[in-house]
Amino acid sequence: MDVVSLATAKYIKKNSGKIANASDLLRGAIYQSLLKADVPKAIVRNIAWAIDVFLF
């Protein structure tokens, strides 16, 4: 939480469940978007994992 403002840190702590649900939706959207772009499924999993590690 050192990289965000105090107000943002408080919001995150208070709404962590809501944020977790949104991040699950984002992961799904990334996965589906890569599949729609005709990226092979095995590659999609690796790319989605890498994005997940970087963002979350």
C-alpha positions in Angstrom: 0.0 0.0 0.0 3.1 2.2 0.0 2.5 3.2 -3.6 -1.0 4.6 -3.3 -2.4 7.5 -1.5 -3.8 7.1 2.0 -7.4 7.5 0.7 -6.8 4.8 -1.9 -5.3 2.5 0.7 -8.3 2.9 3.0 -10.7 2.3 0.1 -8.8 -0.9 -0.9 -8.9 -2.2 2.7 -12.6 -1.4 3.0 -13.6 -2.9 -0.4 -11.2 -5.7 -0.9 -14.0 -8.2 -1.7 -15.4 -5.9 -4.4 -12.0 -5.4 -5.9 -11.2 -9.2 -5.9 -14.5 -9.8 -7.8 -13.5 -7.2 -10.3 -10.0 -8.7 -10.8 -11.6 -12.1 -11.5 -13.7 -10.5 -14.2 -10.6 -8.8 -15.6 -8.7 -12.1 -15.7 -11.6 -13.7 -17.6 -11.8 -10.8 -20.0 -8.1 -11.1 -20.8 -8.4 -14.8 -21.3 -11.4 -14.5 -23.6 -9.9 -11.6 -25.6 -6.8 -13.6 -26.3 -8.8 -16.6 -27.4 -10.9 -14.4 -29.7 -7.6 -13.1 -31.2 -6.9 -16.7 -32.2 -4.0 -17.1 -29.8 -3.5 -20.9 -29.1 -5.1 -22.0 -25.8 -1.8 -23.2 -24.3 -0.2 -19.8 -25.1 -3.3 -18.0 -23.8 -2.8 -19.7 -20.4 0.8 -18.6 -20.2 0.1 -15.0 -21.3 -2.9 -14.7 -18.9 -0.7 -16.1 -16.1 2.1 -13.6 -16.9 -0.4 -10.7 -16.9 -2.0 -11.9 -13.7 1.4 -12.0 -12.0 2.3 -8.6 -13.2 -1.0 -6.9 -12.4 -2.1 -8.7 -9.3 
